[in-house]
Amino acid sequence: MDSGLAMAGVAVADRSPAAWARVSERVALYLRALGIEDPLHRERLLVRVRQRWEARVSAVPLEDPLEAGIEEAYALLDTWLCAELDITGELDALFTARAAVLSGAVPNWTARFAGVSGESIAAQVRAAGVQPEPEPAPLEMEPNTINLCCHDLGRRITGALRVLAGHEPAAAPPRTEQPR
């Protein structure tokens, strides 16, 4: 533990090999939940996640090591998808690609993700992607003011207090017409 931060009462993330051992077990389970069944693929990905995890935990000592490991695995998937499909800053394309691979619609994607296969799967991912229907159609809306009840109530109470204090004359009650 970093003694300066520990003395200040700030929790410092454990960066020891024992901490990675605990994290790696859970990250391996997470990768398996993503559909990465092959142990070789998981091991290769764990090596890459560990590299990212070690860099992150050493740079930001206030993080939970397990949370950082899961986030790095998730970020690794997104980084790989962006590189595989050559997409930059296109969130809709990234979300569609992620859904395509995680749904199981793209066979053998895990081999490419783990670096075992050299064959691109970009065409398969694009073909498996589902586009939202119908196309987004933003609507024009007229602006409306919002009258909060407490704001109006505050004005009434302030007015009543000013009348009681003698700063203002009492207002005449609102006239209501009798029905004919």
C-alpha positions as CSV (number, residue, x, y, z in Angstrom):
1,M,0.0,0.0,0.0
2,D,1.2,3.5,-0.8
3,S,1.9,4.8,2.7
4,G,1.2,8.5,1.9
5,L,-2.2,7.7,0.6
6,A,-2.9,5.2,3.3
7,M,-2.1,7.7,6.0
8,A,-4.5,10.1,4.4
9,G,-7.2,7.5,4.8
10,V,-7.5,6.9,1.1
11,A,-7.9,3.3,-0.1
12,V,-5.2,2.2,-2.5
13,A,-5.8,-0.6,-5.0
14,D,-3.8,-3.8,-4.4
15,R,-1.5,-4.3,-7.4
16,S,0.2,-7.5,-6.2
17,P,0.3,-10.8,-8.1
18,A,-2.1,-12.2,-5.5
19,A,-4.6,-9.4,-6.4
20,W,-4.3,-10.2,-10.1
21,A,-4.9,-13.9,-9.3
22,R,-8.2,-13.0,-7.7
23,V,-9.1,-10.6,-10.5
24,S,-8.1,-13.0,-13.2
25,E,-10.5,-15.7,-12.0
26,R,-13.4,-13.3,-12.1
27,V,-12.4,-11.8,-15.5
28,A,-12.1,-15.3,-16.9
29,L,-15.7,-16.0,-15.8
30,Y,-16.7,-12.7,-17.4
31,L,-15.0,-13.7,-20.6
32,R,-16.8,-17.0,-20.5
33,A,-20.1,-15.2,-20.0
34,L,-19.4,-13.2,-23.1
35,G,-19.3,-16.5,-25.0
36,I,-15.5,-17.2,-25.0
37,E,-15.6,-20.9,-24.3
38,D,-12.2,-22.0,-25.6
39,P,-9.7,-22.0,-22.7
40,L,-6.8,-21.0,-25.1
41,H,-8.8,-18.0,-26.3
42,R,-9.5,-17.0,-22.7
43,E,-5.9,-17.3,-21.6
44,R,-4.7,-15.2,-24.5
45,L,-7.2,-12.5,-23.7
46,L,-6.4,-12.6,-20.0
47,V,-2.8,-11.8,-20.9
48,R,-3.9,-8.7,-22.8
49,V,-6.4,-7.7,-20.1
50,R,-3.7,-8.1,-17.4
51,Q,-1.4,-5.7,-19.3
52,R,-4.2,-3.1,-19.5
53,W,-5.2,-3.8,-15.9
54,E,-1.7,-3.3,-14.6
55,A,-1.3,0.0,-16.5
56,R,-4.7,1.3,-15.2
57,V,-4.3,0.3,-11.6
58,S,-0.8,1.8,-11.4
59,A,-2.1,5.0,-12.9
60,V,-5.3,5.3,-10.8
61,P,-4.7,3.8,-7.4
62,L,-8.2,4.5,-6.0
63,E,-10.0,1.9,-8.2
64,D,-11.4,-1.5,-7.2
65,P,-9.0,-4.0,-8.9
66,L,-11.9,-6.4,-9.9
67,E,-14.0,-3.6,-11.4
68,A,-11.0,-2.4,-13.3
69,G,-10.3,-5.9,-14.7
70,I,-13.9,-6.3,-15.9
71,E,-13.9,-2.8,-17.4
72,E,-10.6,-3.5,-19.2
73,A,-12.0,-6.7,-20.7
74,Y,-15.0,-4.8,-21.9
75,A,-12.8,-2.0,-23.3
76,L,-10.6,-4.6,-25.0
77,L,-13.6,-6.0,-26.8
78,D,-14.7,-2.5,-28.0
79,T,-11.2,-1.6,-29.1
80,W,-10.9,-4.8,-31.1
81,L,-14.3,-4.3,-32.7
82,C,-13.4,-0.8,-33.7
83,A,-10.2,-2.0,-35.2
84,E,-11.7,-5.0,-36.9
85,L,-14.5,-3.0,-38.5
86,D,-12.4,0.2,-39.0
87,I,-14.9,2.4,-37.2
88,T,-14.0,5.4,-35.2
89,G,-16.4,7.4,-33.1
90,E,-19.4,5.6,-34.6
91,L,-21.3,4.5,-31.5
92,D,-24.2,3.0,-33.3
93,A,-21.9,0.9,-35.4
94,L,-20.0,-0.2,-32.3
95,F,-23.2,-1.1,-30.4
96,T,-24.5,-3.0,-33.5
97,A,-21.2,-4.9,-33.9
98,R,-21.1,-5.8,-30.2
99,A,-24.7,-7.1,-30.3
100,A,-23.8,-9.2,-33.4
101,V,-20.8,-10.9,-31.8
102,L,-22.2,-11.4,-28.3
103,S,-25.5,-12.8,-29.6
104,G,-23.7,-15.7,-31.2
105,A,-24.6,-14.6,-34.8
106,V,-21.0,-14.5,-35.9
107,P,-19.3,-17.9,-35.6
108,N,-15.6,-18.1,-34.6
109,W,-15.4,-14.5,-33.6
110,T,-13.6,-15.5,-30.4
111,A,-10.7,-16.9,-32.3
112,R,-10.2,-13.6,-34.1
113,F,-10.7,-11.6,-30.9
114,A,-8.1,-13.8,-29.1
115,G,-5.6,-13.4,-32.0
116,V,-5.7,-17.1,-32.9
117,S,-7.3,-16.6,-36.4
118,G,-5.8,-14.3,-39.0
119,E,-9.0,-14.2,-41.1
120,S,-11.1,-11.0,-40.8
121,I,-14.7,-11.4,-39.7
122,A,-15.7,-7.8,-40.5
123,A,-18.0,-8.8,-43.3
124,Q,-19.7,-11.4,-41.1
125,V,-20.2,-8.9,-38.3
126,R,-21.6,-6.3,-40.6
127,A,-24.0,-8.9,-42.2
128,A,-25.2,-10.0,-38.7
129,G,-25.8,-6.5,-37.5
130,V,-29.4,-5.4,-37.2
131,Q,-30.3,-1.9,-38.0
132,P,-32.9,0.0,-35.9
133,E,-36.3,0.3,-37.6
134,P,-37.7,2.8,-38.3
135,E,-35.0,5.4,-38.9
136,P,-34.7,7.9,-36.0
137,A,-37.0,10.8,-36.7
138,P,-36.7,13.7,-34.3
139,L,-39.8,15.7,-33.7
140,E,-40.1,19.5,-33.4
141,M,-41.7,20.5,-30.2
142,E,-43.1,23.9,-29.1
143,P,-41.3,25.2,-25.9
144,N,-43.5,25.2,-22.8
145,T,-42.8,27.0,-19.6
146,I,-42.9,24.9,-16.5
147,N,-44.7,26.5,-13.6
148,L,-43.6,24.7,-10.4
149,C,-46.3,24.6,-7.8
150,C,-43.8,25.4,-5.0
151,H,-42.5,28.5,-6.9
152,D,-46.1,29.9,-7.2
153,L,-46.8,28.9,-3.6
154,G,-43.7,30.7,-2.4
155,R,-44.9,33.9,-4.1
156,R,-48.3,33.6,-2.5
157,I,-46.8,33.1,1.0
158,T,-44.4,36.0,0.5
159,G,-47.3,38.2,-0.6
160,A,-49.4,37.2,2.4
161,L,-46.5,37.8,4.8
162,R,-46.0,41.3,3.3
163,V,-49.7,42.1,3.7
164,L,-49.6,40.9,7.3
165,A,-46.5,42.9,8.0
166,G,-48.3,46.0,6.6
167,H,-45.9,46.5,3.7
168,E,-48.6,46.1,1.1
169,P,-52.4,46.5,0.9
170,A,-54.5,43.4,0.7
171,A,-55.4,42.4,-2.8
172,A,-59.0,42.2,-3.7
173,P,-60.3,38.7,-4.0
174,P,-60.6,37.4,-7.6
175,R,-64.1,38.1,-9.0
176,T,-66.1,35.1,-10.1
177,E,-69.1,35.5,-12.3
178,Q,-72.3,33.8,-11.4
179,P,-73.6,31.4,-14.0
180,R,-76.6,32.8,-15.9
